[in-house]
Amino acid sequence: MKIAKILNNNVVVVQDERGREQVVMGRGLAFQKRVGEALDTALVEKVFALQSDELVRRLGELLSQIPLEVMTTCDRIIGLAAQRLGKLQESLYITLTDHCYFAIERQKNGLAIKNVLLWDIKRLYPKEFELGQEARAIIADA
């Protein structure tokens, strides 16, 4: 894998052997690295191989702004969701990570938002609601 773009020390965009762009994350992955250099794959913690170049671009932008701990926590939640619910949309990495990061920031700043659809969600989507409760616990423990 060659580095195509450095987003921060923990997130880079690479080109794989087929020339496809992927977003790769890992602690200190890009430290003292330059575009065009080979990536130390031993430092890679997660590879996002998305089908759409637009999703790769959006995920790269998002991950460059969000702490690695939040990304890792969301990846864990998405893994749990995939086990329970089956195949998920690729865009979930972007939407869930963004949602969780800003929810955590709002909580830190004391800005609570009441979910007016909570009762409907519990009733209409019980599996997803239960998963959401587990996700809250995972975030609280992180």
N, C-alpha and C positions, 0 to 999 in steps of 0.2 A: 504494500500500500504506500502510495506517495501522497504527501501533504499537498492539497490543492489550495487550502485556505485555513489560516489559523484564526479561530474565533476568540479563544482565550487559552490559558495554560491547560485547561481541562477538556476542551472541545475543539476538534478540527474537522474540516471537510477533506475527505481523501478520494482518490480515484482508485478503484479496485483494478484487478488484472484485466477486466473487460472494458475498462474505461468509464464505468458507471460511478457517479458520485454517491458517497455515503457519508453520514455524520457519525463520528466516532468520539466516544468520551472515555476518560480515565484520568485519575489524579496525576497531575504533572505531565501529561501526555505531550504537550507542545513546549515544555520548558526548554529554552535555548535551541529551539528548532526553527527552521526556515521553510518557506514554501518550496516544494520540489524535492525535499529530503525524504528519505524512507522513514517510515514510522516504526518505532519499537513496539511490536505487537504484544510483547509481554506486559505492557502498561495498559493495554486496551481492556476496559471493563464492559463496554457495551457498544455494539455496532447497530446503527439504524440504516437499514437498506430499504429505502422507500422507492416505490415505483415511479412516482411523479417528481420531476425536477423541482416543481413549485413547492411540494411538501418538503423536500430536502432543504431548499432555501429557507422556508419558513421555520422549520425545526432548527436549523443552524442559527438563525437570528434569535430565536427564543432561548436556546440553550446557552448562547453567549452571554445572556443577561441573568440567568437563574443559577443559584448556588448548586454545586454538584450534589449536595445532600438531598435537596428537593428533587432533583432529577432521578437520583437513585431510589428514593422513596416512591416516586410515581412509577418508576419501572417495576418495582416490586408489586405495587397495586395492580398495574396492568397485567402482570404475570398471573396474579391471583384471579383477576377477572377473566382472562383467557382460559384458565383451568375450569372455572365455574360456568362461563357463558359460551365458550367456544370461540370461533373466529371473530375478531374485532376489526374495526376499520383502522387503517394506518394512521389516519388523522387524529386518533385518540391520543397518541403520544403528545401531539401539539396541544390539543384542547384540554386534556386533563392536567398536564404539567402547568400550563398557563393558569387554569382555574385554581389548582392547589396553591401555587405560588402567591397569587393575589389574595386568596382566602387566608393564608398564613399571615401575609402582610396586614390585611384588615384586622385580623385577630390581635396581632401585636399592637396595633394602633387603637384598639378598643372600638372598632367599627363593626358592630354586629348587624347582619342583614337577616331579617325574618323570611323564611321560606313559606310563602302563602300557598304553595302547592304541596306541602309536606303530606297532608292527609291523602291526597289523590295519588301521590307517588307511592306511599306505603301500600295502598289498596290495589293499584293497577300494576305495580312492578315490585312485588315482594322480594324476588331473588335479588334484583338490582339494589333495592333499598337495604337489604341485609348486607350485601357486599359494600355498600356505601358506609354502613356503620363500622364494618371491619376496617375499611380504608381510614376512617377517622381515627380509630385506635392505632393503626400503623403510623399515621402522621403524628399523633400525640406522643408515641414512643420514640420517634426519630429525633 
